[in-house]
């Protein structure tokens, strides 16, 4: 079992003992996941166990030689990692939408307030854990309820996404990562960044993640401060990042997800 868990998704909650816990909805039920010094434990607490959560792994030691030495050394020190491929597409879409325009810390608080207020909760050994409200529930909310949790700005796109999800989710859920990005951009106010972030979260394929994302740029610069990274407004970062990985999509996935894991682990 890999030794480092990627905890970029705001549903992961740190316990007083330093463990991480999260509730997730799969196609058949709701699971409580926990991660501590003994590794990963999964328990189905509602519904059936037919559809189990799936984790994707990375091993930075397999990155190609085109990755700068300083960056590769930092990721090698991190070691192999694993991340949950979000089993519920609607949660992945919701999470990406709530990240629009706000900083990561704000988005984390907003997501948890959103789920805690309008979603459902399940019991765990560390207390109640929230699960995001369904698309149908979102369509029932009035303007005041969006305002209540600080999501008034996201009201329009959440409603549009919920409407499209109710119509198309069965088809969307069977798409590969690239086709899913294209499908999600058909929703009003879901642009390429939001679509790619949601698709990467759901499929576990980080070769399609928006590689010039501020988080990727920030952590890369902290891992390898000696490298000549493009400036914040320089659009050269994305092409540079892809060139480092080369033509292998697995290498691009590993480079991106390992860097994001480094950042969440460091934070």
Backbone bond lengths (Angstrom), bond angles and torsions (degrees), N, CA, C in turn:
res aa  C-N    CA-C-N  psi(-1)  N-CA   C-N-CA  omega(-1)  CA-C   N-CA-C  phi
1 X - - - 1.463 - - 1.523 109.44 -
2 X 1.361 119.07 127.36 1.458 121.55 178.62 1.517 111.99 -56.88
3 X 1.332 115.97 155.12 1.451 119.68 -171.37 1.503 116.67 -95.95
4 X 1.353 119.18 -7.67 1.460 120.84 -176.81 1.527 109.12 -126.95
5 X 1.317 116.30 126.77 1.459 121.97 179.59 1.524 109.66 -97.34
6 X 1.323 117.01 133.88 1.461 121.13 174.79 1.528 108.40 -80.08
7 X 1.317 116.65 120.65 1.470 120.81 -175.09 1.526 111.00 -120.50
8 X 1.345 116.72 35.95 1.455 119.45 179.76 1.522 112.36 -70.40
9 X 1.338 118.08 -27.93 1.463 120.09 -179.43 1.527 109.66 -70.03
10 X 1.350 117.56 133.87 1.473 120.47 -174.00 1.519 114.92 -68.39
11 X 1.335 118.41 -8.61 1.465 119.47 178.46 1.528 112.07 -73.51
12 X 1.331 118.19 -20.80 1.463 120.22 178.49 1.525 109.54 -70.86
13 X 1.311 116.04 126.13 1.463 122.21 -178.98 1.514 108.68 -117.59
14 X 1.325 116.31 133.55 1.459 120.74 179.47 1.523 109.67 -87.92
15 X 1.319 116.59 130.57 1.460 121.33 179.03 1.521 109.59 -86.45
16 X 1.333 115.99 170.72 1.454 120.55 178.91 1.518 112.85 -61.81
17 X 1.325 116.31 -26.11 1.463 120.78 -178.57 1.520 112.18 -88.25
18 X 1.341 117.73 3.02 1.452 121.11 178.92 1.508 114.59 89.29
19 X 1.331 117.82 1.53 1.458 120.79 176.42 1.529 109.21 -79.65
20 X 1.318 116.12 168.72 1.462 122.49 176.19 1.515 109.13 -121.00
21 X 1.323 117.08 137.86 1.461 121.47 179.09 1.523 109.23 -133.97
22 X 1.332 115.21 153.32 1.460 120.41 -178.63 1.524 109.07 -160.48
23 X 1.316 116.83 142.75 1.459 121.86 172.04 1.520 108.17 -103.03
24 X 1.342 117.27 136.31 1.464 121.46 -179.98 1.525 109.49 -135.23
25 X 1.329 115.20 148.44 1.464 121.52 176.54 1.518 108.56 -104.12
26 X 1.330 116.55 126.53 1.460 121.58 172.88 1.528 108.48 -105.72
27 X 1.314 116.56 -174.41 1.465 120.38 -179.40 1.519 112.69 -66.34
28 X 1.340 117.34 -19.11 1.465 119.28 -175.54 1.526 114.87 -116.98
29 X 1.327 117.79 -13.86 1.459 118.38 -176.97 1.509 112.46 -178.61
30 X 1.330 114.82 -173.80 1.468 121.93 178.55 1.522 108.33 -111.63
31 X 1.328 115.43 133.73 1.457 122.03 -177.72 1.522 110.44 -118.79
32 X 1.324 115.28 148.41 1.464 121.91 168.78 1.518 107.70 -106.49
33 X 1.325 115.83 123.98 1.456 122.16 178.87 1.520 108.77 -109.36
34 X 1.292 117.13 140.60 1.465 121.11 175.83 1.522 109.36 -137.71
35 X 1.314 114.66 147.78 1.468 121.88 -177.01 1.525 107.78 -136.40
36 X 1.318 116.49 122.52 1.454 120.87 177.63 1.524 109.12 -143.20
37 X 1.307 117.19 -162.59 1.459 120.64 -176.90 1.530 112.52 -62.56
38 X 1.313 116.58 -22.02 1.462 120.37 179.74 1.532 112.12 -88.77
39 X 1.328 117.22 -3.32 1.454 120.72 178.52 1.513 112.85 107.31
40 X 1.319 115.88 -150.64 1.455 122.80 -172.21 1.517 111.45 -99.48
41 X 1.342 115.53 135.05 1.462 121.35 172.09 1.535 107.84 -125.33
42 X 1.332 116.51 140.65 1.460 121.89 179.77 1.532 108.89 -131.03
43 X 1.338 115.24 135.35 1.463 119.35 -179.11 1.522 109.12 -140.76
44 X 1.328 116.76 127.61 1.461 121.43 176.44 1.531 108.19 -80.95
45 X 1.334 117.39 123.50 1.468 121.30 -175.88 1.526 112.49 -112.27
46 X 1.336 117.71 -13.30 1.472 122.17 175.24 1.519 108.33 -144.94
47 X 1.324 116.98 142.14 1.453 120.15 176.37 1.522 112.39 78.32
48 X 1.329 115.10 -153.35 1.465 121.14 -175.14 1.529 110.71 -107.85
49 X 1.335 114.92 159.95 1.461 121.16 -178.09 1.524 113.05 -89.55
50 X 1.327 118.12 8.69 1.470 120.78 -173.09 1.525 112.82 -56.11
51 X 1.334 117.67 -47.13 1.467 121.97 -179.09 1.518 108.94 -101.72
52 X 1.323 116.14 106.07 1.465 121.45 -176.98 1.533 110.57 -92.36
53 X 1.333 118.11 149.39 1.469 120.73 173.40 1.526 110.70 -60.34
54 X 1.326 115.35 145.29 1.467 121.95 -178.18 1.522 109.56 -121.40
55 X 1.322 116.57 137.46 1.458 121.88 179.10 1.521 110.15 -111.37
56 X 1.336 115.48 144.10 1.459 121.51 173.96 1.530 107.80 -106.80
57 X 1.317 116.47 149.52 1.454 120.88 -176.11 1.523 111.48 -119.98
58 X 1.316 115.48 160.56 1.456 122.01 172.24 1.519 108.12 -134.36
59 X 1.318 115.80 152.15 1.459 121.74 174.41 1.527 107.62 -136.85
60 X 1.332 117.80 97.00 1.463 120.81 -175.94 1.530 113.90 -59.80
61 X 1.322 118.00 -20.35 1.462 119.39 179.50 1.526 111.49 -64.97
62 X 1.329 117.21 -16.72 1.470 121.35 -179.86 1.528 112.71 -91.12
63 X 1.337 118.02 1.46 1.461 119.84 -179.09 1.529 110.63 -66.63
64 X 1.336 117.05 148.16 1.464 119.98 -177.35 1.523 112.77 -71.41
65 X 1.312 115.68 164.53 1.454 121.59 -178.95 1.511 114.00 -67.59
66 X 1.333 118.13 -12.23 1.463 121.39 178.10 1.527 112.63 -72.47
67 X 1.332 117.96 -13.33 1.459 121.18 175.35 1.526 107.94 -75.04
68 X 1.339 119.01 131.61 1.463 120.74 -179.00 1.527 112.32 -53.85
69 X 1.323 116.04 142.37 1.463 121.54 -174.13 1.527 112.33 -55.69
70 X 1.327 117.57 -43.57 1.465 120.74 -176.80 1.528 110.91 -65.33
71 X 1.328 116.59 -41.16 1.455 120.55 179.08 1.524 110.53 -67.09
72 X 1.321 116.75 -44.66 1.454 120.49 -179.52 1.522 111.35 -64.12
73 X 1.330 117.00 -39.15 1.465 120.11 179.83 1.528 110.79 -63.36
74 X 1.331 116.44 -40.77 1.462 119.26 178.88 1.509 112.58 -65.44
75 X 1.324 116.37 -39.67 1.462 120.19 178.82 1.523 111.49 -72.77
76 X 1.342 117.16 -34.82 1.470 120.29 175.11 1.520 110.69 -61.47
77 X 1.341 116.62 -37.98 1.470 120.26 177.68 1.524 111.24 -63.62
78 X 1.336 116.23 -34.15 1.465 119.80 176.62 1.519 110.78 -64.39
79 X 1.327 116.56 -43.50 1.456 121.40 178.12 1.519 112.84 86.84
80 X 1.330 117.66 -174.68 1.464 121.97 179.44 1.530 111.39 -61.05
81 X 1.312 115.65 147.09 1.459 121.15 -177.14 1.522 109.95 -135.27
82 X 1.327 115.57 168.47 1.462 120.23 171.72 1.519 110.10 -141.95
83 X 1.331 115.26 149.38 1.463 122.19 -179.93 1.516 108.63 -139.90
84 X 1.335 115.38 140.20 1.453 120.01 176.06 1.515 109.94 -69.68
85 X 1.333 117.30 127.20 1.461 121.55 167.48 1.525 106.21 -78.33
86 X 1.303 117.02 108.35 1.466 121.77 -172.38 1.534 110.04 -49.81
87 X 1.336 118.47 115.52 1.465 119.52 -174.68 1.530 114.45 -76.02
88 X 1.340 117.38 -7.59 1.464 120.56 -177.94 1.524 108.31 -118.78
89 X 1.307 116.71 108.76 1.461 121.31 -177.75 1.520 111.40 -58.48
90 X 1.324 117.77 -39.09 1.462 119.32 -178.61 1.533 110.92 -61.66
91 X 1.311 118.19 -39.02 1.459 119.99 177.34 1.526 110.56 -65.00
92 X 1.343 117.13 -40.32 1.460 120.25 178.69 1.524 110.86 -61.55
93 X 1.335 116.46 -42.16 1.467 120.61 178.11 1.520 110.42 -64.75
94 X 1.328 116.75 -46.44 1.462 121.67 179.91 1.516 110.93 -58.06
95 X 1.329 116.37 -46.54 1.463 121.03 -178.28 1.516 111.13 -60.48
96 X 1.333 117.04 -45.01 1.465 120.61 -179.55 1.528 111.15 -65.34
97 X 1.331 117.01 -38.93 1.468 119.88 178.81 1.526 111.00 -64.26
98 X 1.308 117.46 -44.05 1.465 120.82 -177.68 1.526 112.52 -69.77
99 X 1.336 116.86 -10.80 1.461 120.73 174.64 1.521 112.20 -86.88
100 X 1.337 117.26 -8.73 1.460 120.38 -178.11 1.528 110.64 -64.14
101 X 1.317 116.20 128.28 1.468 125.24 170.26 1.529 114.31 75.20
102 X 1.328 119.34 -18.52 1.464 120.81 -175.64 1.523 110.76 -106.63
103 X 1.327 116.32 158.68 1.459 121.62 178.22 1.526 110.31 -72.35
104 X 1.320 114.82 163.01 1.467 119.99 -174.64 1.522 112.05 -58.36
105 X 1.326 117.56 -43.05 1.462 120.41 -179.62 1.515 112.17 -63.80
106 X 1.328 116.56 -41.47 1.465 120.87 177.09 1.519 110.85 -64.86
107 X 1.323 116.29 -42.31 1.469 120.44 -179.16 1.520 110.68 -62.16
108 X 1.327 116.58 -38.25 1.468 120.44 179.27 1.532 110.22 -63.32
109 X 1.322 116.89 -45.68 1.469 120.70 179.20 1.521 110.90 -65.16
110 X 1.333 116.56 -40.96 1.459 120.47 -179.20 1.522 110.86 -64.87
111 X 1.323 117.06 -44.64 1.467 120.98 179.28 1.523 110.51 -59.19
112 X 1.322 116.91 -45.63 1.465 119.82 -177.73 1.522 111.55 -68.13
113 X 1.335 117.50 -37.56 1.469 120.12 176.31 1.526 110.33 -65.78
114 X 1.317 116.22 -41.61 1.465 122.43 178.99 1.523 111.11 -59.27
115 X 1.329 116.19 -49.99 1.466 121.03 -178.57 1.526 111.23 -68.75
116 X 1.324 116.36 -42.26 1.457 119.74 -177.97 1.516 113.38 -66.78
117 X 1.337 116.62 -30.56 1.466 120.87 -177.53 1.528 112.45 -86.45
118 X 1.316 117.71 -42.95 1.465 120.71 -171.68 1.530 114.51 -114.19
119 X 1.329 117.52 -11.38 1.455 120.40 -179.64 1.514 112.16 -88.52
120 X 1.316 115.25 -159.79 1.459 121.66 176.31 1.516 108.59 -114.24
121 X 1.327 116.36 162.55 1.462 120.54 179.51 1.515 109.44 -125.01
122 X 1.329 114.60 150.47 1.464 121.29 175.09 1.519 107.76 -128.16
123 X 1.311 115.29 155.28 1.457 120.81 -179.08 1.527 110.63 -86.14
124 X 1.318 115.23 143.25 1.459 121.74 172.87 1.522 107.82 -138.32
125 X 1.303 116.95 174.06 1.462 120.25 179.87 1.517 111.77 -67.55
126 X 1.338 116.89 -15.50 1.465 120.36 179.59 1.531 112.20 -106.37
127 X 1.343 117.17 10.05 1.457 121.20 179.47 1.514 112.19 115.59
128 X 1.332 116.48 -169.52 1.457 121.08 -178.20 1.528 111.20 -75.92
129 X 1.331 115.59 140.08 1.460 121.75 177.26 1.531 108.67 -121.49
130 X 1.337 118.01 131.96 1.471 120.12 -178.15 1.518 112.37 -86.35
131 X 1.322 114.75 150.63 1.469 123.41 172.53 1.525 106.65 -122.64
132 X 1.317 117.18 141.00 1.464 121.92 -174.25 1.523 112.10 -56.21
133 X 1.338 117.45 149.61 1.467 120.47 174.21 1.526 110.30 -66.67
134 X 1.319 116.57 147.87 1.463 121.40 179.42 1.529 110.24 -69.36
135 X 1.319 115.38 165.24 1.461 119.94 176.24 1.528 110.66 -60.72
136 X 1.331 117.15 -39.09 1.467 120.53 178.61 1.524 111.20 -62.06
137 X 1.332 116.16 -39.25 1.467 120.26 178.59 1.528 110.90 -66.00
138 X 1.319 117.38 -39.57 1.463 121.19 179.35 1.523 110.26 -59.81
139 X 1.313 117.15 -39.41 1.461 120.82 -178.80 1.524 112.93 -70.15
140 X 1.327 117.11 -12.91 1.462 121.41 177.18 1.521 112.69 -88.46
141 X 1.320 118.43 -15.09 1.461 122.00 -173.67 1.526 111.13 -74.90
142 X 1.334 116.37 142.52 1.463 120.18 174.73 1.528 109.67 -95.97
143 X 1.321 116.19 173.75 1.461 120.87 -175.66 1.525 112.32 -58.47
144 X 1.328 116.41 -38.86 1.465 120.19 -177.52 1.532 111.10 -63.42
145 X 1.316 116.57 -34.45 1.457 119.42 -179.63 1.524 111.54 -70.10
146 X 1.327 117.11 -36.46 1.463 119.35 173.80 1.529 110.19 -62.85
147 X 1.310 115.72 -43.23 1.461 120.69 -179.47 1.522 110.69 -63.44
148 X 1.308 116.87 -36.94 1.475 123.15 -177.29 1.526 112.44 -53.72
149 X 1.335 117.42 -37.98 1.464 120.14 -176.91 1.524 112.23 -104.20
150 X 1.338 117.24 5.38 1.459 119.97 178.81 1.509 114.31 84.63
151 X 1.346 117.13 21.78 1.467 120.56 -177.04 1.523 112.22 -109.64
152 X 1.334 117.88 23.99 1.465 119.95 -178.67 1.525 111.20 -61.75
153 X 1.326 117.15 -38.98 1.462 120.22 179.20 1.523 111.46 -61.13
154 X 1.339 116.92 -33.79 1.462 122.01 -175.46 1.534 112.78 -90.59
155 X 1.317 116.88 0.89 1.462 121.23 -173.82 1.524 112.27 -56.04
156 X 1.337 117.41 -51.45 1.451 120.67 -175.39 1.515 113.47 -62.75
157 X 1.333 116.81 -45.23 1.462 119.53 -177.34 1.521 110.99 -72.48
158 X 1.328 118.55 -34.02 1.464 120.20 176.69 1.528 110.91 -65.03
159 X 1.317 116.85 -41.41 1.465 120.21 178.84 1.534 110.74 -66.63
160 X 1.324 116.16 -43.67 1.468 119.06 178.96 1.523 110.65 -63.07
161 X 1.342 116.02 -43.16 1.461 120.29 -179.65 1.524 110.58 -64.30
162 X 1.339 116.99 -40.87 1.459 120.52 -179.70 1.533 110.58 -64.29
163 X 1.321 117.00 -40.94 1.463 120.85 178.93 1.529 110.78 -62.39
164 X 1.340 116.74 -47.31 1.464 120.49 -179.85 1.526 111.46 -67.88
165 X 1.328 116.21 -36.97 1.460 119.74 179.69 1.526 110.84 -63.36
166 X 1.314 117.41 -43.00 1.463 120.71 179.26 1.529 111.18 -59.57
167 X 1.329 116.80 -33.44 1.465 120.79 -178.33 1.532 112.94 -82.09
168 X 1.340 116.12 -36.30 1.462 119.81 -165.57 1.522 115.80 -119.72
169 X 1.328 119.14 0.76 1.463 119.37 -169.08 1.526 112.99 -61.48
170 X 1.320 118.30 -34.10 1.463 119.80 -179.49 1.530 110.64 -62.65
171 X 1.324 115.65 -40.96 1.469 120.44 178.65 1.525 110.83 -73.00
172 X 1.331 116.96 -45.42 1.467 121.35 -179.84 1.532 111.24 -56.95
173 X 1.314 116.17 -41.26 1.461 120.32 -174.50 1.514 114.05 -65.09
174 X 1.344 117.42 -16.34 1.461 121.02 -179.48 1.533 112.80 -99.42
175 X 1.324 116.75 -1.63 1.459 120.43 -176.51 1.526 111.80 -78.03
176 X 1.345 116.08 155.41 1.455 117.95 170.10 1.521 108.28 -78.76
177 X 1.311 116.77 173.25 1.464 120.79 -169.35 1.529 112.79 -61.93
178 X 1.318 117.52 -42.31 1.468 120.20 -176.87 1.524 111.16 -68.74
179 X 1.325 117.46 -42.71 1.464 120.51 178.67 1.529 111.05 -66.38
180 X 1.321 116.40 -34.02 1.464 119.79 178.83 1.521 110.66 -66.05
181 X 1.323 117.62 -40.55 1.468 120.35 176.08 1.523 109.94 -57.00
182 X 1.321 116.89 -47.00 1.460 120.73 -179.40 1.530 111.41 -62.39
183 X 1.335 116.90 -40.39 1.465 120.34 -179.07 1.529 111.08 -66.46
184 X 1.300 117.05 -41.00 1.464 119.93 -176.95 1.522 112.04 -68.52
185 X 1.329 117.27 -29.76 1.465 118.83 178.90 1.526 112.46 -70.43
186 X 1.337 117.99 -7.10 1.463 120.42 175.16 1.524 111.63 -77.38
187 X 1.323 117.13 -13.36 1.469 121.24 178.71 1.526 108.87 -80.24
188 X 1.331 118.38 130.58 1.469 120.08 178.87 1.528 112.17 -53.65
189 X 1.327 116.44 132.67 1.460 126.16 177.03 1.531 113.38 72.11
190 X 1.328 117.80 8.80 1.464 119.78 167.61 1.522 106.88 -101.50
191 X 1.325 115.22 107.52 1.454 121.00 -179.73 1.514 111.50 -92.78
192 X 1.326 117.01 -175.05 1.471 121.28 -177.03 1.523 113.56 -59.23
193 X 1.350 118.19 -38.36 1.465 119.68 -178.63 1.527 110.26 -64.86
194 X 1.327 117.74 -51.58 1.462 121.66 -178.53 1.521 110.85 -61.18
195 X 1.327 116.80 -43.53 1.467 120.96 -179.39 1.523 111.04 -62.94
196 X 1.327 117.14 -44.23 1.466 120.24 -178.86 1.522 111.68 -68.27
197 X 1.331 117.44 -39.45 1.469 120.61 178.78 1.528 110.43 -63.98
198 X 1.332 117.34 -42.90 1.465 121.13 179.56 1.520 111.13 -66.15
199 X 1.331 116.74 -43.91 1.465 120.41 -178.75 1.521 111.55 -65.37
200 X 1.336 117.37 -39.36 1.462 120.57 178.06 1.523 110.61 -64.77
201 X 1.317 116.78 -42.61 1.460 121.29 178.89 1.526 110.72 -60.20
202 X 1.332 116.62 -43.72 1.461 121.30 -175.78 1.525 112.65 -75.12
203 X 1.318 117.29 -47.10 1.464 120.35 -175.41 1.522 112.83 -84.18
204 X 1.337 116.72 -21.66 1.453 120.03 -174.71 1.513 112.99 80.39
205 X 1.329 117.48 6.72 1.463 122.37 -178.60 1.523 109.17 -96.34
206 X 1.329 116.61 102.87 1.461 120.07 -177.30 1.518 112.66 -92.31
207 X 1.333 116.49 9.43 1.458 118.38 170.74 1.523 110.77 -73.21
208 X 1.350 117.04 -17.00 1.464 120.06 -179.67 1.526 111.65 -106.53
209 X 1.324 117.76 6.16 1.470 121.66 177.55 1.529 109.10 -64.69
210 X 1.343 118.85 149.74 1.475 120.12 176.95 1.531 110.54 -68.15
211 X 1.332 116.85 98.69 1.461 121.17 -166.47 1.525 114.26 -71.64
212 X 1.335 117.15 -17.09 1.460 118.26 175.49 1.527 111.60 -92.51
213 X 1.323 116.25 16.04 1.462 122.37 175.83 1.532 110.09 -56.56
214 X 1.328 116.16 145.64 1.463 121.07 -177.77 1.525 111.71 -57.22
215 X 1.341 116.94 -37.90 1.463 119.36 -178.98 1.521 111.25 -63.28
216 X 1.338 117.62 -44.57 1.465 121.06 179.22 1.518 109.89 -61.67
217 X 1.323 116.95 -46.40 1.460 121.44 -178.94 1.530 111.23 -62.57
218 X 1.338 115.57 -42.79 1.469 119.90 -177.49 1.514 111.69 -64.31
219 X 1.343 116.43 -49.18 1.459 118.89 -176.46 1.523 111.73 -70.21
220 X 1.327 116.85 -36.36 1.463 119.40 177.74 1.524 110.52 -60.47
221 X 1.329 116.41 -42.16 1.462 120.30 -179.93 1.527 111.62 -67.29
222 X 1.324 117.09 -32.25 1.469 119.70 178.50 1.523 111.51 -75.93
223 X 1.337 117.20 -35.13 1.463 119.89 178.13 1.523 110.54 -69.25
224 X 1.323 116.08 -42.66 1.470 121.17 -175.54 1.523 109.88 -126.94
225 X 1.334 118.09 72.56 1.473 120.25 -177.05 1.527 113.46 -66.31
226 X 1.329 116.51 -18.91 1.452 119.04 -179.05 1.509 114.18 -82.51
227 X 1.333 117.29 -8.51 1.460 119.93 -179.00 1.522 110.40 -81.24
228 X 1.320 116.63 148.40 1.471 121.91 -179.47 1.526 110.09 -83.20
229 X 1.332 116.79 79.68 1.460 121.43 179.82 1.524 110.37 -77.84
230 X 1.344 118.10 148.50 1.471 120.58 175.38 1.527 110.37 -64.16
231 X 1.346 116.49 156.30 1.451 121.49 177.67 1.518 111.57 -67.57
232 X 1.325 116.13 169.23 1.460 121.72 -174.84 1.528 112.91 -58.57
233 X 1.316 117.30 -35.70 1.467 120.76 -177.54 1.527 112.28 -96.68
234 X 1.327 116.16 4.57 1.458 121.06 -179.19 1.530 108.92 -84.92
235 X 1.327 116.77 123.80 1.457 121.06 -177.18 1.530 113.03 -80.45
236 X 1.333 116.44 6.80 1.465 119.75 -177.29 1.524 112.70 -79.71
237 X 1.340 117.98 -11.49 1.465 119.29 -174.47 1.523 111.74 -62.57
238 X 1.333 117.50 -48.71 1.462 120.43 -177.30 1.514 113.02 -56.87
239 X 1.346 118.32 -52.43 1.464 119.18 177.23 1.526 113.17 -61.37
240 X 1.341 117.50 -36.50 1.460 120.30 177.88 1.526 110.20 -63.40
241 X 1.313 116.11 -43.34 1.466 121.48 -178.22 1.531 110.59 -62.62
242 X 1.324 116.02 -45.94 1.464 120.20 179.29 1.526 110.92 -64.27
243 X 1.334 117.45 -37.67 1.463 120.81 179.78 1.520 111.59 -66.10
244 X 1.345 116.52 -33.28 1.464 119.87 177.68 1.530 111.05 -60.74
245 X 1.312 115.79 -39.34 1.464 120.28 -177.69 1.518 111.81 -78.61
246 X 1.331 116.86 -25.23 1.457 119.55 -177.37 1.526 111.27 81.21
247 X 1.320 117.59 -166.30 1.467 121.14 -174.00 1.524 114.43 -76.72
248 X 1.320 118.12 -9.97 1.466 122.00 -176.36 1.528 109.82 -79.90
249 X 1.329 117.27 115.40 1.470 120.53 -179.85 1.524 112.05 -64.33
250 X 1.337 116.78 -30.00 1.466 119.09 177.83 1.520 110.32 -65.40
251 X 1.327 116.91 -38.35 1.466 120.29 178.02 1.522 110.85 -65.43
252 X 1.337 117.61 -40.85 1.456 120.86 178.36 1.524 110.58 -65.45
253 X 1.326 116.67 -41.71 1.470 121.52 174.50 1.525 110.63 -57.56
254 X 1.327 116.61 -48.22 1.460 121.31 -177.05 1.518 111.35 -65.31
255 X 1.322 116.92 -45.01 1.462 121.12 -179.78 1.523 110.86 -60.06
256 X 1.329 116.53 -45.90 1.469 120.77 -176.21 1.521 111.81 -71.06
257 X 1.319 116.96 -49.56 1.457 119.44 -176.29 1.529 111.53 -69.11
258 X 1.315 118.14 -36.31 1.460 120.64 177.45 1.528 110.55 -64.12
259 X 1.322 116.87 -38.61 1.466 120.59 178.69 1.522 110.78 -66.52
260 X 1.329 117.15 -43.42 1.462 120.07 177.32 1.526 111.01 -64.38
261 X 1.326 116.66 -37.37 1.461 120.12 177.79 1.514 110.62 -65.94
262 X 1.309 116.68 -42.89 1.475 120.78 175.65 1.517 109.99 -53.42
263 X 1.331 115.67 -44.31 1.471 120.09 -178.19 1.515 112.64 -66.12
264 X 1.322 117.59 -45.70 1.461 119.16 -179.73 1.514 111.14 -68.15
265 X 1.345 116.17 -33.89 1.462 120.68 178.34 1.532 110.06 -69.05
266 X 1.333 116.36 -42.54 1.458 120.27 179.62 1.522 110.95 -65.35
267 X 1.346 115.60 -38.98 1.465 119.52 -178.65 1.513 110.82 -67.96
